[in-house]
């Protein structure tokens, strides 16, 4: 997200309201985001934000943190808009106590992440990762025509999606159109949303029936570590596992064990328990893995969608209208 995209979108949403805008750029994406004080997935420091927000009423950001210390030192702040799918870089409890409304941008990268999920899913199911690497080293993998090595088609395959929100539902539509039988585990989805598209099942049933499983859940105390050694063992031998959601959902050591024994035929990951992936990670040498560096939610269209969503909230605030995507009380 370029600050200039935010500025242009905010000025358009503000109409004739005069604005004085200050722009600042932190290190992300070239410097990975991470924890800042008590918040997660943020870029910049508390001192950076305190200096940037002096006298500022509205903050529009993607990864800038909002912590207790920042709030205590920025008394003029009234609205904090983060262009993330979830407000992971904001301390919502502290913001509420300080009278600051926090808005996020749900669905801003749903299409991009769904498309990237399908990219990794297809690549992992057809052995693209290993054959690509070998071919670049001059090795022609004719053995991938062997019955036990060749991949599987989507048409006629049972595929399980864990989570059916903005991203999971888009993935389901494409897989359904490709002829897959789609299973969904999501205790919060309304049955009518699945009609004709997918079958709602328990997690245990999804794992035992699905040849391909893709994760689309948000990280909560309920979902953290939800796919571990026992869940992977319940999947059919030769299955494929994909995760473009969050690394905390999955036991990656158990995944590597399953890949090395052949219980999993392949995996596609865009998110990891530690980012960047450490040089000695088993994921870098495990067979059948396709990896990307947490880029599923990034596209040029996402940048404009995110800017427009948060700018619309700024416009509502300036006009005294109810906010649409307020994350705190």
Secondary structure by P-SEA (a helix, b strand, c coil): ccaaaaaaaaaaaacccccbbbbbbcccccbbbccccccccccccaaaaaaaaccccccccccccccaaaaaacccccbbbbccccccccaaaaaaaabbbbbbbcccaaaaaaaaaaaaaaaaaaaaaaaaaaaaaccccccccccccbbbbcccbbbbbccccaaaaaaaaaaaaaccbbbbbccccccccccccbbbbcaaaaaacccbbbbbccccccccccccaaaaaacccbbbbbbcccccccaaaaaaaaaaaccccbbbbccccccccccccccccccccccccccccccaaaaaaaaaaaaaaaaaaaacccccccccc
